[in-house]
Amino acid sequence: MSLATYQKEVNDWVNQFRIKYFQPLEILTRLVEEVGELARELNHRFGSKKKKVNEKNKEIGDEIADIIFTLICLANSLDIDLDKSFNKMMEKLNRRDRQRYERK
């Protein structure tokens, strides 16, 4: 599925409500919160800070999906074509890092 498909799906979901998209800084705040939740889960699983006995594990994939959703909301609110931006970024990486890492 292209990013445009995800952008449309998120936009269709948001447009069923009166409030529409939040302001970009509000979306950024939500993004920071979601990244913090992912960081907490990763730290519990792979870092030195273990969970309390009564704390349940969260699905890392769910936490990443929350971040993706929030980023799509930000892109949609600013009319950014994520397919175009992602392709541009990959072209940059392929050009810049062509000789940077050892290949298989």
C-alpha positions as CSV (number, residue, x, y, z in Angstrom):
1,M,0.0,0.0,0.0
2,S,1.3,3.5,-0.8
3,L,1.6,6.1,1.8
4,A,-1.1,8.0,-0.1
5,T,-3.5,5.2,0.6
6,Y,-2.7,5.5,4.3
7,Q,-3.0,9.3,4.1
8,K,-6.5,9.0,2.6
9,E,-7.6,6.4,5.2
10,V,-6.5,8.7,8.0
11,N,-8.1,11.7,6.3
12,D,-11.4,9.9,5.8
13,W,-11.4,8.9,9.5
14,V,-10.6,12.4,10.7
15,N,-13.2,14.0,8.4
16,Q,-16.0,12.2,10.1
17,F,-15.6,14.5,13.1
18,R,-16.2,18.2,13.4
19,I,-12.8,19.0,15.0
20,K,-10.7,18.0,12.0
21,Y,-6.9,18.1,12.5
22,F,-5.3,19.7,15.5
23,Q,-2.7,22.4,15.0
24,P,0.8,21.3,14.0
25,L,2.3,22.0,17.4
26,E,-0.5,20.1,19.1
27,I,0.2,17.1,16.8
28,L,3.9,17.4,17.5
29,T,3.1,17.2,21.2
30,R,1.1,14.0,20.6
31,L,3.9,12.6,18.6
32,V,6.4,13.2,21.4
33,E,4.0,11.5,23.8
34,E,3.7,8.5,21.5
35,V,7.5,8.3,20.9
36,G,7.9,8.4,24.7
37,E,5.6,5.4,25.0
38,L,7.6,3.4,22.5
39,A,10.8,4.4,24.3
40,R,9.4,3.3,27.6
41,E,8.5,-0.1,26.2
42,L,11.8,-0.6,24.5
43,N,13.6,0.5,27.7
44,H,11.6,-2.1,29.7
45,R,12.3,-4.9,27.3
46,F,15.9,-4.2,26.3
47,G,17.3,-1.6,28.7
48,S,18.1,-1.5,32.3
49,K,14.7,-0.3,33.6
50,K,12.5,-3.3,34.0
51,K,8.7,-3.1,34.5
52,K,7.0,-3.3,37.8
53,V,5.4,-6.7,38.5
54,N,1.9,-5.4,37.9
55,E,2.7,-3.6,34.6
56,K,1.7,-5.3,31.4
57,N,3.8,-5.4,28.2
58,K,2.6,-3.3,25.3
59,E,2.9,-4.4,21.7
60,I,5.9,-2.6,20.2
61,G,4.2,-2.7,16.8
62,D,1.1,-1.0,18.2
63,E,3.3,1.8,19.6
64,I,5.0,2.3,16.2
65,A,1.6,2.3,14.5
66,D,0.5,5.1,16.9
67,I,3.6,7.1,15.8
68,I,2.9,6.5,12.1
69,F,-0.8,7.6,12.5
70,T,0.3,10.8,14.3
71,L,2.9,11.6,11.6
72,I,0.3,11.0,8.9
73,C,-2.0,13.4,10.7
74,L,0.8,16.0,10.8
75,A,1.5,15.5,7.0
76,N,-2.2,15.7,6.2
77,S,-2.7,18.9,8.2
78,L,0.1,20.5,6.2
79,D,-0.9,19.1,2.8
80,I,2.4,17.1,2.5
81,D,2.5,14.2,0.0
82,L,4.3,11.5,2.0
83,D,5.0,9.4,-1.1
84,K,6.8,12.2,-2.8
85,S,8.7,13.1,0.4
86,F,9.6,9.5,1.1
87,N,10.8,8.9,-2.4
88,K,12.9,12.0,-2.3
89,M,14.5,10.9,1.0
90,M,15.3,7.4,-0.4
91,E,16.9,9.0,-3.5
92,K,19.1,11.1,-1.2
93,L,20.1,8.1,0.9
94,N,20.9,6.0,-2.2
95,R,23.0,8.8,-3.6
96,R,24.7,9.9,-0.4
97,D,25.3,6.5,1.2
98,R,26.0,4.5,-2.0
99,Q,29.6,3.8,-0.8
100,R,29.1,4.4,2.9
101,Y,28.3,0.9,4.2
102,E,29.7,-2.5,3.4
103,R,27.3,-4.4,1.1
104,K,26.3,-8.1,1.5
